[in-house]
Every structure is written in C-alpha cells, then in structure tokens.
Amino acid sequence: MRYFMPTPVHHQLGLVCLGVGLQHGALPTVGPRVLDHHVAVVVSAGSGWFEGADGVRRPVTAPALLWLTPGVPHHYGASRDAGWDESFVDFTGPAVAAYTELGYIDPDRPVVALTDTVTARAAIGRITRAAQPGNPLLEVETSAAVHELLVALRRARADTAGDADPVLRALARDAFLPLSVAEHAARHGMTAAELRAVVRRAAGASPKDYLLGIRLGRAKELLVGTELSVAAVARRVGYDDPAYFNRLFTRRVGIAPGRFREQQGRAAPGGWSDAIPDPRHPPTIRSTPPAVT
C-alpha cells in the first residue's frame, strides 16, 4: 500500500490519486467505516461479501468492483476459506461529479459485476509503478491513471457489455438521417424511454445528445478537412436548414461554423478521409529522400 499527498495545484487536474494497494488471500475484514473520498476496489479472483448503508449483505464474486463513496458506511471482506485478489485506488477531485453524472461512478450500486479486470489492473499497475520514491511526476502520472481506470471500469461493466454496442453502432450509422428519437427507437423494437435508458447506461448521454455529438463532430471534420460550403456541410450532417445548423453549431461549439473553419486552418492537403486508422498499424510519414547530386 502507498498513500500520497497531492497539492492544491494537482487537484486542478480534476482527479488525484490518494493511495493504491494490492492484496490477496484471506484478508482482514474492512469496516464498518465511513470515508471522505472515493475508492475503487477491484476484485480479480475469489469471493467475499459487501454490506452497505442499507445493512444488506451482498455476495461478491470475481471479477467485480466495489464502489466506496464518501459519507456512506460500508463493511466488506473476503471469504475465510479462499480469500480474494484485491487491488484498490483511493481518489478524489472535482471531476468526480462529472464522472458520476455520466454514469462511470454509480453510488447507488456499490457492487458491480465486471467482465474482466485486465485493463483496470493495467491502469492500477501504472499507479504502482509511478509510486516510486522521488518520482517528480508522481501526482500527474497517477492522476492520468485514475482517469484511465474509470474508463476501463466503465468498459468492463457486465451490465452493458455487448448488449448496448449494436444500438450505439446503429445510432452512429443512422445519425445523419432525419429521424426522431422515437423513430430510432422503433428501428430497434424499443420505446423511446427504453432507448433512452440503454444509451444513457452505455454512453452517459441522452440519445439526442449522443446523436448531436456525432453530427457536430463530423461537421467539424468537414469544415476543417474540406472546402464544402457551410450549407453543404449542414446537409451532409442532416440539417436541411443552414440557418438552423449555424445557430445550433454556434450555441454548442461557441463560435460560428465559418469562424471555426478560419480558426482551425485550411483544408487538409491531399483531401479528407473519414477512415479511422488502425491503432495497431498507424500511418507513417515518409520523409522525401535527399536529392542525388
């Protein structure tokens, strides 16, 4: 176990790591206790139990996540027979509120089933490696790893693994069609309320905001990467009324589409593509060989 004391300046990073630990076996019972910060406890192997503020004792079977939230009593422990493999990260910061609103942290569900713990343990491993005596980058490296950990835990949640992915892919595919949320829902055999629940759980946003993010993100790419007029860009992303698109873009982005284009520079040389590079085989820039004299 290692514990840290980030400075007020480091808190401005949004999240700061207060401590990290790796334990396994028949561990002592924790609590009952109350903390003033968040802790993510990742159980990679074994089983045990968790008791929250409601006094109900819930079984915990790996892979699983325990959320310990500030001001909420908790009490938990590994099974006496086999124990469990546990890693934990203590953290706090102003960004916690945003992660909670987006559904990455769920105070109402202290025990969360996971599909695996590989990526989460990798992020925790980065924290433990950064926690070397005298590391001048300790607070910044561990802060970045906490952000990464929350994303990894969100991806590994068993309740959203697989079932929401086809819905989000279909919404992304159809984002530029003139469809209402109810019409999108009907395509999936859902009510609008059911679609909202799936998208909120999977993406931390309403279907309307999820679709809008895709549309405006593509609009930005077209404005920067092509010489299409603003009206043509509007039509490409699903808006037949350029004036409405202009107002919407300005309200959401903060500047008008034309000004955004000017600010970002000129059209990309060699044209524009919507192909996403394979991270396993990133494109390389080949330098021009020197002229033979």
Residue frames as qw, qx, qy, qz and C-alpha x, y, z in Angstrom:
[[0.000, 0.889, 0.458, 0.000, 0.00, 0.00, 0.00],
 [0.390, 0.019, 0.006, 0.920, 1.16, 3.52, -0.82],
 [0.013, -0.859, -0.493, 0.141, -0.54, 6.79, 0.08],
 [0.428, 0.297, 0.170, 0.836, 0.04, 10.23, -1.44],
 [0.109, -0.722, -0.373, 0.573, -0.50, 13.90, -0.60],
 [0.397, 0.502, 0.412, 0.649, -1.25, 15.81, -3.83],
 [0.161, -0.231, -0.187, 0.941, -1.05, 19.59, -3.59],
 [0.349, 0.641, 0.403, -0.552, -3.90, 22.03, -4.28],
 [0.266, 0.571, -0.461, -0.625, -2.46, 22.63, -7.75],
 [0.020, 0.099, -0.967, -0.234, -2.62, 18.93, -8.52],
 [0.306, 0.432, 0.754, -0.389, -6.30, 18.88, -7.53],
 [0.373, 0.617, -0.066, -0.690, -6.89, 21.16, -10.50],
 [0.062, 0.231, -0.875, -0.421, -6.12, 18.15, -12.73],
 [0.664, -0.107, -0.332, -0.662, -9.68, 17.02, -11.95],
 [0.939, -0.287, -0.166, -0.096, -8.81, 13.74, -10.28],
 [0.070, 0.689, -0.668, 0.274, -5.99, 12.98, -7.87],
 [0.812, -0.078, -0.578, 0.032, -4.85, 9.65, -6.53],
 [0.439, -0.735, 0.307, -0.416, -4.68, 9.43, -2.74],
 [0.472, -0.433, 0.759, -0.116, -3.50, 5.85, -2.47],
 [0.749, 0.299, -0.491, -0.330, -3.09, 2.47, -4.10],
 [0.482, -0.410, 0.737, -0.237, -2.85, -1.07, -2.80],
 [0.689, 0.210, -0.629, -0.294, -2.55, -4.68, -3.96],
 [0.427, -0.329, 0.724, -0.431, -3.58, -7.51, -1.62],
 [0.705, 0.062, -0.587, -0.392, -4.55, -11.15, -1.85],
 [0.337, 0.028, -0.889, 0.307, -5.53, -14.06, 0.32],
 [0.414, -0.648, -0.639, 0.024, -7.67, -14.28, 3.45],
 [0.197, 0.410, -0.136, 0.880, -7.60, -10.55, 4.23],
 [0.054, -0.295, -0.648, 0.700, -8.90, -8.86, 7.38],
 [0.088, 0.747, 0.649, 0.113, -12.47, -7.57, 7.24],
 [0.192, 0.200, 0.037, 0.960, -12.79, -3.87, 6.37],
 [0.346, -0.403, -0.112, -0.840, -15.10, -1.68, 8.46],
 [0.189, 0.843, 0.477, 0.161, -17.70, -0.82, 9.36],
 [0.374, -0.379, 0.026, 0.846, -16.31, 2.58, 8.45],
 [0.340, 0.885, 0.314, -0.048, -17.03, 5.82, 6.57],
 [0.593, -0.039, 0.215, 0.775, -14.58, 7.61, 4.26],
 [0.105, 0.791, 0.134, -0.588, -14.34, 11.19, 2.99],
 [0.196, 0.556, -0.560, -0.582, -13.24, 10.21, -0.53],
 [0.891, 0.264, -0.101, -0.355, -13.91, 7.60, -3.23],
 [0.324, -0.436, 0.830, 0.124, -12.28, 4.19, -3.51],
 [0.813, 0.300, -0.317, -0.386, -12.50, 1.70, -6.36],
 [0.513, -0.378, 0.766, -0.085, -11.85, -1.84, -5.10],
 [0.680, 0.391, -0.472, -0.402, -11.24, -4.30, -7.94],
 [0.711, -0.260, 0.632, -0.166, -11.66, -7.97, -7.06],
 [0.399, 0.523, -0.632, -0.410, -9.85, -10.06, -9.67],
 [0.560, 0.045, -0.824, -0.070, -10.19, -13.53, -8.15],
 [0.166, -0.109, -0.824, 0.531, -12.02, -15.21, -5.31],
 [0.332, -0.617, -0.543, -0.462, -15.18, -14.23, -3.48],
 [0.196, -0.086, -0.570, 0.793, -16.49, -12.48, -0.40],
 [0.093, -0.744, -0.662, 0.003, -19.25, -10.13, 0.72],
 [0.143, 0.228, -0.023, 0.963, -20.18, -6.46, 0.94],
 [0.182, -0.693, -0.670, 0.197, -22.54, -4.65, 3.29],
 [0.181, 0.434, 0.140, 0.871, -23.61, -1.07, 2.55],
 [0.165, -0.172, 0.311, -0.920, -25.63, 1.60, 4.28],
 [0.697, -0.185, -0.259, -0.642, -28.83, -0.45, 3.94],
 [0.533, -0.401, 0.662, -0.341, -27.40, -3.23, 6.10],
 [0.942, 0.249, 0.084, -0.209, -27.93, -5.86, 3.41],
 [0.439, -0.510, 0.678, 0.295, -25.00, -8.27, 2.98],
 [0.752, 0.577, -0.104, -0.301, -24.40, -8.97, -0.73],
 [0.865, -0.124, 0.364, 0.322, -22.22, -11.75, -2.12],
 [0.210, 0.848, -0.363, -0.325, -19.22, -10.65, -4.19],
 [0.871, 0.037, 0.433, 0.228, -17.74, -12.96, -6.81],
 [0.160, -0.582, 0.449, 0.659, -14.81, -12.00, -9.02],
 [0.354, 0.140, -0.024, 0.924, -14.48, -10.27, -11.37],
 [0.200, -0.825, -0.527, -0.046, -16.19, -7.46, -9.52],
 [0.225, 0.419, -0.136, 0.869, -15.92, -3.84, -8.50],
 [0.354, -0.671, -0.570, 0.317, -16.77, -2.30, -5.13],
 [0.128, 0.655, 0.063, 0.742, -17.54, 1.44, -5.05],
 [0.437, -0.520, -0.497, 0.539, -16.80, 3.08, -1.70],
 [0.123, 0.700, 0.258, 0.654, -18.28, 6.58, -1.71],
 [0.148, 0.237, -0.431, 0.858, -17.78, 9.48, 0.72],
 [0.397, -0.177, 0.307, -0.847, -20.04, 9.61, 3.75],
 [0.844, -0.039, -0.277, -0.457, -21.58, 6.18, 3.10],
 [0.580, -0.463, 0.643, -0.186, -20.99, 3.39, 5.68],
 [0.799, 0.341, -0.448, -0.210, -19.55, 0.18, 4.28],
 [0.595, -0.441, 0.653, -0.156, -18.30, -3.16, 5.56],
 [0.852, 0.406, -0.249, -0.218, -16.78, -5.92, 3.45],
 [0.436, -0.568, 0.698, 0.029, -14.43, -8.85, 3.44],
 [0.467, 0.350, -0.754, -0.301, -13.03, -11.78, 1.52],
 [0.907, -0.213, -0.255, -0.259, -14.24, -15.31, 2.16],
 [0.543, -0.676, 0.485, -0.111, -12.48, -17.01, 5.05],
 [0.926, 0.021, 0.363, 0.103, -11.70, -20.10, 3.01],
 [0.736, 0.342, 0.278, 0.515, -10.07, -18.92, -0.22],
 [0.233, -0.597, 0.005, 0.768, -9.92, -15.14, 0.21],
 [0.558, 0.770, 0.303, 0.062, -9.68, -12.94, -2.86],
 [0.556, 0.045, 0.183, 0.809, -7.26, -10.98, -5.04],
 [0.011, -0.917, -0.379, 0.123, -7.91, -7.27, -4.48],
 [0.431, 0.098, 0.052, 0.895, -6.48, -4.01, -5.76],
 [0.070, -0.857, -0.487, 0.156, -7.75, -0.59, -4.73],
 [0.343, 0.295, 0.079, 0.888, -7.31, 3.05, -5.65],
 [0.146, -0.729, -0.468, 0.478, -8.30, 5.96, -3.40],
 [0.294, 0.260, 0.328, 0.859, -9.13, 9.14, -5.32],
 [0.024, 0.765, 0.475, -0.435, -10.93, 12.48, -5.18],
 [0.231, -0.130, 0.327, 0.907, -11.28, 15.68, -7.14],
 [0.381, 0.400, 0.143, -0.821, -13.79, 17.98, -8.85],
 [0.401, 0.231, -0.676, -0.574, -14.09, 15.66, -11.87],
 [0.071, 0.106, 0.966, -0.223, -15.75, 13.01, -9.69],
 [0.411, 0.447, 0.418, -0.676, -19.07, 14.85, -10.05],
 [0.500, 0.493, -0.387, -0.598, -18.90, 14.68, -13.85],
 [0.232, 0.203, -0.943, -0.122, -17.93, 11.01, -13.88],
 [0.208, 0.235, 0.835, -0.452, -20.85, 10.29, -11.54],
 [0.487, 0.505, 0.154, -0.696, -23.32, 12.22, -13.70],
 [0.471, 0.459, -0.597, -0.459, -22.10, 10.35, -16.77],
 [0.949, -0.094, -0.025, -0.301, -22.63, 7.02, -15.02],
 [0.579, 0.458, -0.628, 0.247, -18.99, 5.98, -14.71],
 [0.090, 0.090, -0.778, 0.615, -19.35, 6.05, -10.92],
 [0.530, -0.421, -0.500, -0.540, -22.66, 4.75, -9.56],
 [0.133, -0.331, 0.642, -0.679, -23.13, 5.43, -5.82],
 [0.761, -0.083, 0.161, -0.623, -26.42, 3.52, -5.88],
 [0.972, 0.139, -0.178, -0.060, -24.70, 0.31, -6.98],
 [0.331, -0.789, 0.517, -0.023, -21.78, -0.38, -4.63],
 [0.589, -0.193, 0.764, 0.181, -21.24, -3.87, -6.08],
 [0.582, 0.631, -0.192, -0.476, -20.77, -4.09, -9.86],
 [0.871, 0.031, 0.460, 0.171, -20.15, -7.27, -11.85],
 [0.111, 0.738, -0.465, -0.476, -17.32, -6.97, -14.38],
 [0.908, 0.382, -0.120, -0.126, -16.49, -8.98, -17.48],
 [0.837, 0.102, -0.226, 0.488, -12.78, -8.91, -16.68],
 [0.386, -0.892, -0.015, 0.233, -10.22, -6.86, -14.76],
 [0.781, 0.122, 0.173, 0.588, -7.29, -6.88, -17.20],
 [0.292, 0.642, 0.108, 0.700, -7.42, -3.24, -18.33],
 [0.446, -0.848, -0.044, -0.281, -8.34, -2.00, -14.87],
 [0.830, -0.457, 0.098, 0.305, -5.41, -3.84, -13.33],
 [0.650, 0.338, 0.131, 0.668, -3.14, -2.39, -16.02],
 [0.020, -0.816, -0.055, -0.575, -4.16, 1.14, -15.01],
 [0.679, -0.727, 0.064, -0.080, -3.61, 0.31, -11.35],
 [0.874, -0.065, 0.090, 0.473, -0.24, -1.15, -12.29],
 [0.395, 0.618, 0.040, 0.679, 0.73, 2.22, -13.79],
 [0.381, -0.843, 0.048, -0.377, -0.09, 3.86, -10.48],
 [0.857, -0.479, 0.114, 0.152, 2.05, 1.39, -8.54],
 [0.765, 0.219, 0.095, 0.598, 4.96, 1.86, -10.94],
 [0.136, 0.770, 0.021, 0.623, 4.68, 5.64, -10.63],
 [0.591, -0.777, 0.002, -0.214, 4.72, 5.35, -6.83],
 [0.814, 0.084, -0.254, 0.516, 8.48, 5.12, -6.66],
 [0.435, -0.746, -0.155, 0.479, 10.29, 7.25, -4.08],
 [0.278, -0.511, 0.259, 0.771, 11.43, 10.55, -5.53],
 [0.350, 0.426, 0.675, 0.490, 9.34, 10.39, -8.72],
 [0.015, -0.258, -0.083, 0.963, 8.81, 14.08, -9.63],
 [0.366, -0.046, -0.501, -0.783, 5.89, 13.17, -11.92],
 [0.012, -0.150, -0.948, 0.281, 4.07, 11.07, -9.30],
 [0.296, 0.443, 0.512, -0.674, 0.92, 13.18, -8.90],
 [0.459, 0.476, -0.274, -0.698, 0.43, 13.85, -12.61],
 [0.295, 0.195, -0.899, -0.258, 1.10, 10.24, -13.67],
 [0.027, 0.228, 0.920, -0.316, -1.24, 8.84, -11.03],
 [0.374, 0.455, 0.252, -0.768, -3.92, 11.41, -11.88],
 [0.456, 0.372, -0.545, -0.597, -3.84, 10.34, -15.53],
 [0.218, 0.052, -0.974, -0.030, -4.04, 6.69, -14.48],
 [0.237, 0.310, 0.713, -0.583, -7.15, 7.32, -12.33],
 [0.512, 0.455, -0.102, -0.721, -8.91, 8.81, -15.37],
 [0.415, 0.302, -0.793, -0.329, -7.82, 5.74, -17.33],
 [0.013, 0.041, 0.952, -0.304, -9.02, 3.42, -14.56],
 [0.429, 0.366, 0.452, -0.691, -12.53, 4.91, -14.55],
 [0.570, 0.441, -0.377, -0.582, -12.78, 4.41, -18.31],
 [0.288, 0.230, -0.927, -0.067, -11.50, 0.83, -18.02],
 [0.173, 0.163, 0.846, -0.477, -14.02, 0.02, -15.29],
 [0.526, 0.421, 0.138, -0.726, -16.80, 1.55, -17.35],
 [0.528, 0.391, -0.615, -0.436, -15.91, -0.62, -20.35],
 [0.235, 0.147, -0.954, 0.114, -15.68, -3.75, -18.21],
 [0.485, 0.002, 0.484, -0.728, -19.14, -3.43, -16.63],
 [0.174, 0.095, 0.968, 0.155, -21.02, -6.66, -17.24],
 [0.324, 0.594, 0.620, -0.397, -24.43, -4.99, -17.44],
 [0.398, 0.792, -0.048, -0.460, -23.51, -3.09, -20.60],
 [0.234, -0.417, 0.774, 0.415, -21.04, -5.44, -22.23],
 [0.180, 0.098, 0.897, 0.392, -22.27, -6.41, -25.68],
 [0.182, 0.629, 0.753, -0.066, -25.98, -5.57, -25.48],
 [0.086, 0.872, 0.165, -0.452, -25.66, -1.80, -25.97],
 [0.324, -0.395, 0.529, 0.677, -22.90, -1.90, -28.59],
 [0.273, 0.356, 0.752, 0.483, -25.19, -2.79, -31.56],
 [0.020, 0.875, 0.474, -0.094, -27.58, 0.00, -30.57],
 [0.219, -0.800, 0.139, 0.541, -24.82, 2.61, -30.37],
 [0.352, -0.148, 0.664, 0.643, -23.31, 1.43, -33.65],
 [0.212, 0.586, 0.721, 0.303, -26.71, 1.66, -35.35],
 [0.070, -0.920, -0.266, 0.279, -27.30, 5.15, -33.94],
 [0.294, -0.602, 0.378, 0.639, -23.89, 6.24, -35.23],
 [0.335, 0.138, 0.760, 0.540, -24.65, 4.74, -38.64],
 [0.065, 0.689, 0.655, 0.305, -28.03, 6.47, -38.86],
 [0.285, -0.545, -0.308, 0.726, -27.04, 9.69, -37.10],
 [0.039, -0.246, 0.272, 0.930, -27.35, 11.81, -40.26],
 [0.092, -0.407, -0.800, -0.432, -30.81, 10.59, -41.22],
 [0.279, -0.314, 0.054, -0.906, -33.84, 12.82, -40.43],
 [0.592, -0.328, -0.732, -0.080, -35.15, 10.53, -37.70],
 [0.446, -0.683, 0.170, -0.552, -36.66, 11.40, -34.33],
 [0.158, -0.387, 0.840, -0.346, -35.63, 9.60, -31.15],
 [0.739, 0.105, 0.477, -0.464, -38.92, 7.70, -31.29],
 [0.804, 0.516, -0.190, -0.228, -38.19, 6.60, -34.87],
 [0.260, 0.561, -0.767, 0.169, -34.67, 5.48, -33.92],
 [0.440, -0.211, 0.746, -0.453, -36.20, 3.51, -31.03],
 [0.836, 0.278, 0.197, -0.431, -38.76, 1.86, -33.30],
 [0.609, 0.574, -0.537, -0.108, -35.95, 0.59, -35.55],
 [0.177, 0.345, -0.866, 0.315, -34.70, -1.38, -32.55],
 [0.558, -0.382, -0.707, -0.204, -38.11, -2.55, -31.38],
 [0.347, -0.258, -0.565, 0.702, -37.92, -0.25, -28.36],
 [0.071, -0.922, -0.381, -0.019, -39.93, 2.56, -26.91],
 [0.257, 0.799, -0.183, 0.512, -38.27, 5.97, -26.71],
 [0.549, -0.732, 0.292, -0.279, -37.92, 5.51, -22.95],
 [0.951, -0.152, 0.215, 0.160, -36.20, 2.14, -23.39],
 [0.683, 0.540, -0.021, 0.491, -33.78, 3.62, -25.93],
 [0.082, -0.860, 0.226, -0.450, -33.00, 6.50, -23.58],
 [0.772, -0.561, 0.280, -0.103, -32.22, 4.04, -20.78],
 [0.929, 0.117, 0.153, 0.316, -29.89, 1.95, -22.99],
 [0.495, 0.669, -0.060, 0.551, -27.99, 4.94, -24.39],
 [0.318, -0.841, 0.220, -0.377, -27.76, 6.66, -21.00],
 [0.869, -0.419, 0.264, 0.027, -26.38, 3.48, -19.44],
 [0.873, 0.192, 0.200, 0.402, -23.93, 2.84, -22.28],
 [0.492, 0.497, 0.089, 0.709, -22.81, 6.33, -23.29],
 [0.323, -0.424, -0.401, 0.746, -23.71, 8.56, -20.35],
 [0.117, 0.183, -0.162, -0.963, -25.89, 10.77, -22.56],
 [0.617, 0.435, 0.437, -0.490, -29.40, 11.01, -23.92],
 [0.661, 0.334, 0.577, 0.344, -29.96, 9.68, -27.47],
 [0.282, 0.938, 0.181, 0.083, -30.48, 13.26, -28.66],
 [0.214, -0.894, 0.366, 0.147, -27.15, 14.44, -27.22],
 [0.682, -0.211, 0.633, 0.299, -25.37, 11.29, -28.42],
 [0.597, 0.570, 0.481, 0.295, -26.60, 11.85, -31.99],
 [0.109, 0.994, 0.016, 0.019, -25.86, 15.56, -31.81],
 [0.469, -0.698, 0.463, 0.280, -22.30, 14.88, -30.73],
 [0.667, 0.091, 0.628, 0.391, -21.78, 12.63, -33.76],
 [0.414, 0.803, 0.374, 0.207, -23.32, 15.18, -36.14],
 [0.041, -0.991, 0.127, 0.025, -21.36, 18.16, -34.88],
 [0.605, -0.496, 0.526, 0.334, -18.15, 16.16, -34.65],
 [0.632, 0.316, 0.569, 0.422, -18.50, 15.23, -38.32],
 [0.227, 0.943, 0.214, 0.114, -19.39, 18.83, -39.16],
 [0.334, -0.852, 0.318, 0.249, -16.14, 19.99, -37.58],
 [0.645, -0.165, 0.619, 0.417, -14.19, 17.44, -39.63],
 [0.505, 0.616, 0.507, 0.330, -15.87, 18.57, -42.86],
 [0.016, 0.998, 0.054, -0.034, -15.31, 22.25, -42.09],
 [0.380, -0.752, 0.464, 0.274, -11.61, 21.70, -41.45],
 [0.558, -0.190, 0.735, 0.335, -10.85, 18.94, -43.94],
 [0.430, 0.481, 0.655, 0.393, -12.84, 20.03, -46.99],
 [0.052, -0.076, 0.116, 0.989, -13.78, 23.16, -48.90],
 [0.105, -0.564, -0.783, -0.239, -17.51, 22.44, -48.76],
 [0.168, -0.507, -0.015, -0.845, -19.69, 25.44, -48.05],
 [0.212, -0.096, 0.697, -0.679, -21.28, 25.72, -44.62],
 [0.726, 0.143, 0.058, -0.671, -24.66, 24.97, -46.20],
 [0.739, 0.276, -0.589, -0.173, -23.25, 21.83, -47.84],
 [0.192, 0.224, -0.836, 0.463, -21.72, 20.72, -44.55],
 [0.482, -0.025, 0.441, -0.757, -25.09, 21.24, -42.87],
 [0.825, 0.196, -0.200, -0.490, -26.79, 18.99, -45.42],
 [0.554, 0.325, -0.761, 0.088, -24.08, 16.33, -45.10],
 [0.120, 0.082, -0.825, 0.546, -24.73, 16.03, -41.36],
 [0.104, -0.451, -0.886, 0.026, -28.50, 16.01, -41.59],
 [0.025, 0.639, 0.377, -0.671, -29.66, 19.63, -41.47],
 [0.397, 0.565, 0.556, 0.462, -31.58, 20.96, -44.47],
 [0.057, -0.970, -0.181, -0.150, -31.82, 24.44, -42.91],
 [0.623, 0.311, -0.272, 0.663, -28.34, 26.05, -42.92],
 [0.165, -0.649, 0.161, -0.725, -29.53, 28.87, -40.66],
 [0.829, -0.492, 0.000, -0.265, -30.69, 26.40, -38.01],
 [0.907, 0.040, -0.181, 0.378, -27.40, 24.48, -38.31],
 [0.334, 0.550, -0.225, 0.732, -25.47, 27.73, -37.93],
 [0.447, -0.645, 0.157, -0.600, -27.35, 28.62, -34.73],
 [0.947, -0.309, -0.049, -0.076, -27.05, 25.12, -33.31],
 [0.797, 0.235, -0.220, 0.511, -23.32, 24.86, -34.10],
 [0.118, 0.618, -0.234, 0.741, -22.65, 28.30, -32.61],
 [0.637, -0.592, 0.104, -0.482, -24.58, 27.52, -29.43],
 [0.972, -0.230, -0.007, 0.038, -22.91, 24.15, -28.87],
 [0.796, 0.221, -0.090, 0.556, -19.38, 24.88, -30.08],
 [0.385, -0.693, -0.162, 0.587, -19.15, 28.50, -29.01],
 [0.013, -0.506, 0.343, 0.791, -18.28, 30.00, -32.40],
 [0.712, 0.511, 0.049, -0.479, -19.95, 30.05, -35.81],
 [0.915, 0.144, 0.330, 0.180, -19.05, 27.34, -38.37],
 [0.562, 0.761, -0.044, 0.321, -17.25, 29.78, -40.66],
 [0.175, -0.857, 0.403, -0.268, -15.23, 31.17, -37.79],
 [0.841, -0.333, 0.426, -0.004, -14.39, 27.65, -36.63],
 [0.852, 0.416, 0.164, 0.272, -13.03, 26.86, -40.10],
 [0.279, 0.864, -0.211, 0.363, -10.90, 30.02, -40.11],
 [0.487, -0.739, 0.409, -0.221, -9.60, 29.29, -36.64],
 [0.891, -0.184, 0.412, 0.051, -8.58, 25.72, -37.41],
 [0.290, -0.443, 0.620, 0.579, -6.74, 26.47, -40.64],
 [0.466, 0.414, -0.426, -0.656, -7.09, 25.36, -44.22],
 [0.945, 0.122, -0.045, -0.300, -8.32, 22.22, -45.94],
 [0.725, -0.408, 0.529, 0.171, -6.15, 19.18, -45.46],
 [0.263, 0.602, -0.606, -0.449, -3.64, 18.70, -48.29],
 [0.106, 0.156, -0.965, -0.184, -4.34, 15.60, -50.31],
 [0.560, -0.304, -0.530, -0.560, -8.02, 15.55, -49.41],
 [0.435, -0.337, 0.530, -0.646, -10.03, 14.32, -46.45],
 [0.534, -0.030, -0.826, -0.180, -11.00, 10.85, -45.35],
 [0.644, -0.482, 0.168, -0.570, -13.36, 9.51, -42.71],
 [0.867, 0.040, -0.488, 0.094, -11.38, 6.28, -42.42],
 [0.556, -0.772, 0.262, -0.161, -10.15, 5.63, -38.87],
 [0.388, 0.582, -0.708, 0.095, -6.51, 4.48, -38.77],
 [0.898, -0.232, -0.373, 0.015, -5.85, 1.08, -37.25],
 [0.362, -0.863, 0.323, -0.144, -4.02, 1.76, -33.95],
 [0.870, -0.244, 0.375, 0.207, -2.06, -1.46, -34.47],
 [0.630, 0.206, 0.390, 0.639, -0.74, -0.12, -37.79],
 [0.021, 0.857, 0.178, -0.483, -0.63, 3.68, -37.54],
 [0.627, 0.736, 0.096, 0.236, 0.16, 5.61, -40.72],
 [0.621, -0.437, 0.110, 0.641, 3.71, 6.80, -41.06],
 [0.290, 0.936, -0.045, -0.196, 5.08, 9.93, -42.68],
 [0.848, 0.066, 0.217, 0.479, 7.85, 9.11, -45.08],
 [0.147, -0.797, 0.161, 0.564, 10.45, 11.76, -45.48],
 [0.690, 0.719, -0.059, -0.062, 11.48, 12.71, -49.00],
 [0.854, -0.154, 0.136, 0.478, 14.86, 11.17, -49.76],
 [0.157, -0.764, 0.204, 0.591, 17.61, 13.68, -50.36],
 [0.679, 0.715, -0.067, -0.153, 18.30, 14.53, -53.98],
 [0.848, -0.103, 0.264, 0.448, 21.25, 12.76, -55.53],
 [0.154, 0.937, -0.181, -0.256, 23.89, 15.24, -56.64]]
